């Protein structure tokens, strides 16, 4: 019923910028929290940033001051603007959404397939 599709990853040099997008599609009533996570080889998946439906944001320390999460509710899309990228930011970035299926339905989390971000030194 719900699909999350990430885009915008790629190869960038240290100090560069990327803008990731995650678009939700399917049949659902609303999306509550949306967030970005990342996972580097050999590491656990970790939170990068999250954004509520009303626009309240939280950031992991790793991205504070460099990353900005935002969302467009009309487009069911969440973005992650990443500036001053470092090689340590290299990872697969995953979109996550807390989705309410029906007007009285419960919520569940959905994951996108991920988009690769590679930062060269």
Secondary structure by P-SEA (a helix, b strand, c coil): cbbbbbcccccccccbbbbbbbbbbcccccccccbbbbbcccccccccccccccbbbbbcccccccbbbbbcccccbbbbbbcccccccccbbbbbbbccccccbbbbbbbccbbbbbbcc
